[in-house]
Amino acid sequence: MIMVLVIIFVLFMASLGRSLGLHDSYAKLLLKLFEFCQKKIEKAERRVEEDEEGNIVNSSNSVISRDVILVPEPCPASGDFQGNSQISSNQKEFRLEDIFDFIKTGVEAVIEDEVTMRFAAEELPAWNLLTRTNKNYQYISFRVTCIWFIGFFLRYCILFPLRISITVFGVCLLLLFTFLVGCLPDSRFKRWLYWHGSILCFRVFACACSAVVTYHNRENRAVNGGICVANHTSPIDVVILANDNSYALVGQSHGGFLGVLQSGLARATSHIWFERGEVRDRELVQKKTKGTCSR
């Protein structure tokens, strides 16, 4: 019952575009936890490095550990060979694996140049709140372990079911709203209704992922008839953008869950979904875009 009341209250605040500041406080708390855990991890890593200092033989910043060193063989003196029979006795049968060491050394020399040696991806040897569910969790200290269990409980026992419930409600609300708006004839009232309703629905989606969004210079946002270009836009980007303004989207058509959402949005306003590989679809997109902007 308490969870239902919390969901209703969160949805009500999201529909009004208001917040109690819990998202901001939650983000600030996470930043403080990140800093605390990072300090604990750095202390533990320093202790490990000090213990292993005596066992380190090669301290160079090399990318490849070399186990083979090629040294040129000394050239025999001219007097060491007496006749062709003596020379043939010093020759051995050639085998393909004889050149492996030379090839390996040459490839290492190409890979380990002065530029590559300066770039090495740092691996996280321990948990730092960014890998809170890692099955290879490494014990650092009792306090960090307590934070790990508290974070696991909050994330998967409270936030996860809450966000799933809000997402399901947002999807149902969006589909119902677009269906009702799609039944209305094209008019100024329909566009006004869609503008407010779409912002409400996408605010619910943003609330589902606990988004903390700050908009700057709102006077520069798109107006009616304007065009905004955003390459490689994901559904998350659309949710963030649609929290502040209503847009008619142009993009790749999808199937499955995204296809259901696209079909619902297309009923309410002039969204354009097309297949990139079809030439006819491209020409149709150009005509529809010109017609939409000229309204």
MOLIN-V755907 format. One record per residue. N is the residue number from 1. PHI is phi as a letter, one per 20 degrees, with the letter a starting at -180 (999 if undefined). PSI is psi as a letter, one per 40 degrees, with the letter a starting at -180 (none if undefined). Layout:
N/PHI/PSI, N/PHI/PSI
//
This chain:
1/999/d, 2/f/d, 3/f/d, 4/f/d, 5/f/d, 6/f/d, 7/f/d, 8/f/d, 9/f/d, 10/f/d, 11/f/d, 12/f/d, 13/f/d, 14/f/d, 15/f/d, 16/e/e, 17/m/f, 18/d/i, 19/b/i, 20/e/e, 21/n/e, 22/f/d, 23/f/d, 24/f/d, 25/f/d, 26/f/d, 27/f/d, 28/f/d, 29/f/d, 30/f/d, 31/f/d, 32/f/d, 33/f/d, 34/g/d, 35/f/d, 36/f/d, 37/f/d, 38/f/d, 39/f/d, 40/f/d, 41/f/d, 42/f/d, 43/f/d, 44/f/d, 45/f/d, 46/f/d, 47/f/d, 48/f/d, 49/f/d, 50/f/d, 51/f/d, 52/e/e, 53/f/d, 54/f/e, 55/e/e, 56/e/h, 57/e/d, 58/d/h, 59/d/e, 60/f/i, 61/e/g, 62/e/i, 63/e/d, 64/d/h, 65/e/h, 66/e/h, 67/d/e, 68/c/h, 69/c/h, 70/e/h, 71/c/h, 72/f/h, 73/f/i, 74/f/h, 75/f/h, 76/f/i, 77/f/i, 78/f/d, 79/e/e, 80/f/d, 81/d/h, 82/c/g, 83/n/i, 84/f/d, 85/f/d, 86/f/d, 87/f/d, 88/f/d, 89/f/d, 90/e/e, 91/e/i, 92/d/i, 93/f/h, 94/f/h, 95/c/i, 96/f/d, 97/f/e, 98/f/d, 99/e/e, 100/f/d, 101/f/d, 102/f/d, 103/f/d, 104/f/d, 105/f/d, 106/f/d, 107/f/d, 108/f/d, 109/f/d, 110/f/d, 111/f/d, 112/e/g, 113/e/a, 114/f/d, 115/e/d, 116/f/d, 117/f/d, 118/e/e, 119/c/h, 120/b/h, 121/f/h, 122/e/h, 123/e/i, 124/e/h, 125/f/e, 126/c/i, 127/f/h, 128/c/f, 129/m/e, 130/e/d, 131/c/f, 132/f/d, 133/d/e, 134/f/h, 135/f/d, 136/e/f, 137/f/h, 138/d/h, 139/f/h, 140/d/d, 141/b/i, 142/f/d, 143/f/d, 144/f/d, 145/f/d, 146/f/d, 147/f/d, 148/f/d, 149/f/d, 150/f/d, 151/f/d, 152/f/d, 153/f/d, 154/f/d, 155/f/d, 156/d/e, 157/d/e, 158/c/d, 159/f/d, 160/f/d, 161/f/d, 162/f/d, 163/f/d, 164/f/d, 165/f/d, 166/f/d, 167/f/d, 168/f/d, 169/f/d, 170/f/d, 171/f/d, 172/f/d, 173/f/d, 174/f/d, 175/f/d, 176/f/d, 177/f/d, 178/f/d, 179/f/d, 180/f/d, 181/f/d, 182/f/d, 183/f/e, 184/e/i, 185/f/i, 186/f/h, 187/b/i, 188/f/d, 189/f/d, 190/f/d, 191/f/d, 192/f/d, 193/f/d, 194/f/d, 195/g/d, 196/f/d, 197/f/d, 198/f/d, 199/f/d, 200/f/d, 201/f/d, 202/f/d, 203/f/d, 204/f/d, 205/f/d, 206/f/d, 207/f/d, 208/f/d, 209/d/e, 210/l/f, 211/f/h, 212/d/h, 213/d/h, 214/c/h, 215/e/h, 216/d/i, 217/l/f, 218/f/e, 219/f/e, 220/e/e, 221/f/i, 222/f/i, 223/d/i, 224/f/h, 225/n/e, 226/e/i, 227/c/h, 228/d/h, 229/d/h, 230/b/h, 231/f/i, 232/l/f, 233/e/h, 234/e/i, 235/g/d, 236/f/d, 237/f/d, 238/f/d, 239/f/d, 240/f/d, 241/f/d, 242/f/e, 243/f/d, 244/d/e, 245/b/i, 246/d/h, 247/c/i, 248/e/h, 249/e/i, 250/c/h, 251/a/a, 252/f/h, 253/f/i, 254/c/i, 255/d/a, 256/m/a, 257/f/d, 258/f/d, 259/f/d, 260/f/d, 261/f/d, 262/f/d, 263/f/d, 264/f/d, 265/f/d, 266/f/d, 267/f/d, 268/e/d, 269/b/a, 270/e/g, 271/f/i, 272/c/h, 273/d/h, 274/b/i, 275/e/h, 276/f/d, 277/f/e, 278/e/h, 279/f/d, 280/f/d, 281/f/d, 282/f/d, 283/f/d, 284/f/d, 285/f/d, 286/f/d, 287/f/d, 288/f/d, 289/f/d, 290/f/d, 291/f/d, 292/f/d, 293/f/d, 294/e/e, 295/f/none
//
